[in-house]
């Protein structure tokens, strides 16, 4: 583990060491970065976001306020440009960083990135279309009840717990372990708080992110169905779009070899 401080003197931690790292930003939002520890990639550095893992707590957890943390890490590592990976809500932070500091980004890898930052709405019908394809799974009857409850307006923790299998290509012990991974729930509620970004400005800023950008999404991902992901990828000047067969929201867990072959280097 390494440590550094941001411009405000906040102590932050990262894991890994490499001369040419792939700097990885965790999702959740505000989930401990250790869930990315199983990425089947070389030269990975994982950032513990403020208030998670070994990083210190902060007064603000808004996504835009954490862009400076990523920049501080770049400076600490002595990199002129970074290869940057963002998963899920971590994709929001990666995009906000790239829009603000395009001169310091060598390439972007966006793995099932949250579409909120660009104002793309994933509808209930979008999720239903993907979910219904899993009707042959043994866990499906109970899991679809959870979705029906949510679609009817029940946003309880119990309803969301039922749909957990839909987040994964395989509902096994590895998938269950990810569902139980620690996160900073209080910070998560602030991550997308009002004022964190303006979707129109973000979209306009993407025109300056003229770097190789890889979108990797799972065939079965209900959080970012491939149809919406394609629309998302089209906002980037140099995007390559890959749908990993049989995968959910965590494609490196569902098929590590396929994921590694896609992500190891953007051609």
Secondary structure, DSSP 4 states (H G I P E B T S, - for coil): -EEEE-TT--EEEEE---TT-EEEE--TTTB-GGGGGG---SSEEEEE-TTSTTSPP-S---GGGGHHHHHHHHHHHT-SSEEEEEETHHHHHHHHHHHH-GGGEEEEEEES--SGGGT----HHHHHHHHGGGTTSTTHHHHHHHHHHHHTT---HHHHHHGGGGG-SS-SHHHHHHHT--B-HHHHHHHT-TTS--HHHHHHHGGG--SEEEEEEETT-SSS-HHHHHHHHTTSTTEEEEEETT--S-HHHH-HHHHHHHHS---
